[in-house]
Amino acid sequence: MQQARAEAGYASPSDAARALRDINKNTLISHENGNRPLSRKAAEKYGRLFGVDPGWLLFDGSAGGGGFHEAGSAALVPSPLTVDVPIVSWISAGELGSQDSVVNLSDYPTIPAADLEQGEWIALRVDGPSMNKISPPDSIIFVNLRDKRLVTNGCYVISDETGRATYKRYRPNDKPPFQPASYMEIPPPELEGAITIIGRVKRSMIDM
């Protein structure tokens, strides 16, 4: 675990603990030094944070460093990392933009997702056609709460000062800059006050 933490860019257990919502520094240190058994759920959280296979953490790196596995004499290839992502409501997504609100993501049901980049993820179910060029109604979108960089044509979940969350595409030359991406004529959202970037949408999927 110490190797995974360091390679992920966290110089100390305190640095890593600050990036986790529900595992404190003392627990993380106990997991690192072996004083506390590592559960599968905790391994999945560390794996998501450090970008490694949870199984590698559970079995003390015996499968090879950095979440890699070897098949026969083949070259080392990355093993797919599957994590359980909490599916939250749009109301809860809006609350994530508030400095005063604390949302316990462990309270929500989860959906498995493979090969997500390093970050902190939530999932949301899309309601309505305003982004149907990218995400038809009932799609599930995966939002990286740590990626708040604005990129032209990137898709984001944002909230306004009322706490209302919405999913839109960033078009900096348009007014307002957060626009629908729809096959229908849908006006941009009427947002009130300052806009908070909750996270960037990096995956959209829908069952057929």
URURTA-V675428 format. One record per residue. N is the residue number from 1. RES is the residue in three letters. PSI is psi as a letter, one per 30 degrees, with the letter a starting at -180 (NA if undefined). OMEGA is omega in degrees with one decimal (none if undefined). D_FIRST is the distance of its C-alpha to the first C-alpha in whole Angstrom. Layout:
n = (N,N)
res = (RES,RES)
psi = (PSI,PSI)
omega = (OMEGA,OMEGA)
d_first = (D_FIRST,D_FIRST)
This chain:
n = (1,2,3,4,5,6,7,8,9,10,11,12,13,14,15,16,17,18,19,20,21,22,23,24,25,26,27,28,29,30,31,32,33,34,35,36,37,38,39,40,41,42,43,44,45,46,47,48,49,50,51,52,53,54,55,56,57,58,59,60,61,62,63,64,65,66,67,68,69,70,71,72,73,74,75,76,77,78,79,80,81,82,83,84,85,86,87,88,89,90,91,92,93,94,95,96,97,98,99,100,101,102,103,104,105,106,107,108,109,110,111,112,113,114,115,116,117,118,119,120,121,122,123,124,125,126,127,128,129,130,131,132,133,134,135,136,137,138,139,140,141,142,143,144,145,146,147,148,149,150,151,152,153,154,155,156,157,158,159,160,161,162,163,164,165,166,167,168,169,170,171,172,173,174,175,176,177,178,179,180,181,182,183,184,185,186,187,188,189,190,191,192,193,194,195,196,197,198,199,200,201,202,203,204,205,206,207,208)
res = (MET,GLN,GLN,ALA,ARG,ALA,GLU,ALA,GLY,TYR,ALA,SER,PRO,SER,ASP,ALA,ALA,ARG,ALA,LEU,ARG,ASP,ILE,ASN,LYS,ASN,THR,LEU,ILE,SER,HIS,GLU,ASN,GLY,ASN,ARG,PRO,LEU,SER,ARG,LYS,ALA,ALA,GLU,LYS,TYR,GLY,ARG,LEU,PHE,GLY,VAL,ASP,PRO,GLY,TRP,LEU,LEU,PHE,ASP,GLY,SER,ALA,GLY,GLY,GLY,GLY,PHE,HIS,GLU,ALA,GLY,SER,ALA,ALA,LEU,VAL,PRO,SER,PRO,LEU,THR,VAL,ASP,VAL,PRO,ILE,VAL,SER,TRP,ILE,SER,ALA,GLY,GLU,LEU,GLY,SER,GLN,ASP,SER,VAL,VAL,ASN,LEU,SER,ASP,TYR,PRO,THR,ILE,PRO,ALA,ALA,ASP,LEU,GLU,GLN,GLY,GLU,TRP,ILE,ALA,LEU,ARG,VAL,ASP,GLY,PRO,SER,MET,ASN,LYS,ILE,SER,PRO,PRO,ASP,SER,ILE,ILE,PHE,VAL,ASN,LEU,ARG,ASP,LYS,ARG,LEU,VAL,THR,ASN,GLY,CYS,TYR,VAL,ILE,SER,ASP,GLU,THR,GLY,ARG,ALA,THR,TYR,LYS,ARG,TYR,ARG,PRO,ASN,ASP,LYS,PRO,PRO,PHE,GLN,PRO,ALA,SER,TYR,MET,GLU,ILE,PRO,PRO,PRO,GLU,LEU,GLU,GLY,ALA,ILE,THR,ILE,ILE,GLY,ARG,VAL,LYS,ARG,SER,MET,ILE,ASP,MET)
psi = (e,e,e,e,e,e,f,f,g,j,f,l,e,e,e,e,e,f,f,k,e,g,j,l,e,e,e,e,e,e,e,e,g,g,f,k,k,j,l,e,e,e,e,e,e,e,e,e,e,f,h,l,k,e,e,e,e,e,g,h,g,f,g,k,l,g,g,l,l,k,j,b,g,l,l,k,k,k,k,k,j,k,l,j,k,k,j,l,l,e,e,e,e,e,f,f,f,k,f,f,k,j,j,j,f,f,f,l,l,l,k,k,k,k,h,k,l,k,a,k,k,l,k,k,k,k,j,l,g,f,h,f,f,e,j,l,k,g,l,k,k,k,k,j,f,f,j,g,k,k,k,k,g,l,k,l,k,l,l,a,f,f,g,k,k,l,j,l,k,j,j,f,f,l,j,l,f,j,l,l,i,l,f,l,j,k,l,l,k,j,k,k,a,k,k,k,j,e,l,k,j,f,k,k,l,k,k,NA)
omega = (178.4,178.7,-178.8,179.3,-177.9,-178.6,177.1,175.4,178.1,-172.8,-176.3,174.3,179.4,178.8,-179.1,-177.8,179.1,179.9,179.1,-177.7,-169.3,170.7,-175.9,-174.8,-176.7,177.6,180.0,178.7,178.6,176.2,-178.6,-175.9,174.4,179.6,178.9,179.4,-179.6,178.8,178.1,-178.9,178.4,179.2,178.4,178.5,177.4,-179.8,178.0,-178.4,-173.7,179.0,178.4,178.5,177.6,179.0,178.0,177.3,-177.4,-175.6,170.1,174.3,-176.5,179.7,-178.2,-173.1,169.6,177.8,179.8,176.1,-176.2,177.3,-178.5,179.8,-179.2,177.1,177.6,179.0,-178.8,175.4,-178.8,179.6,178.2,179.7,176.1,-176.1,179.9,174.2,-176.4,177.8,177.5,176.3,178.9,177.6,177.3,179.9,178.8,178.8,-177.8,179.0,-174.1,-173.6,175.6,179.7,178.5,-174.8,179.6,179.5,-172.1,172.5,-176.0,174.8,-179.6,177.7,-177.0,170.3,170.5,177.3,-179.5,-179.6,174.8,-165.0,163.9,175.3,178.9,176.0,-174.3,178.4,179.0,-172.1,-170.4,178.1,-170.0,172.0,-177.6,-174.3,176.6,177.0,-179.0,170.3,170.7,178.2,179.8,-170.3,176.6,-176.5,-179.5,-178.4,-179.2,179.0,179.8,-180.0,-180.0,-178.4,171.7,-178.7,-172.2,164.4,-176.3,173.2,175.9,-175.0,175.9,-178.3,-179.9,-179.7,176.7,-177.4,-176.4,178.0,-177.0,177.4,-169.5,-178.9,178.1,176.5,-3.6,-175.1,178.4,-168.7,171.9,171.5,-169.1,172.1,179.5,176.9,-177.4,-179.1,175.9,-177.9,174.1,-175.6,-176.3,174.4,-176.3,-179.7,176.7,174.7,178.5,178.1,-179.5,176.7,-176.7,178.7,174.7,179.0,178.1,175.8,179.8,none)
d_first = (0,4,5,5,6,9,10,10,13,11,12,12,10,14,14,11,13,16,15,15,18,17,14,15,14,14,13,9,10,11,8,6,9,10,13,13,12,10,13,14,15,12,9,12,12,8,9,13,11,9,11,10,11,10,11,9,6,9,10,8,8,12,13,13,10,10,11,14,17,20,23,26,26,26,24,20,20,18,17,18,16,18,17,20,21,24,27,29,32,34,35,31,31,33,32,29,31,32,31,32,31,28,27,24,23,22,26,26,27,24,25,22,22,21,20,20,18,16,17,18,21,24,27,30,33,36,39,42,43,43,40,41,41,38,37,40,40,38,35,31,30,26,26,23,23,21,24,27,29,32,33,37,37,33,33,32,32,34,35,39,40,41,37,38,36,37,36,37,37,37,41,41,45,46,47,45,42,40,42,42,42,44,47,49,51,48,49,46,44,46,43,44,43,40,37,34,31,29,27,28,29,27,28,31,32,35,36,39)
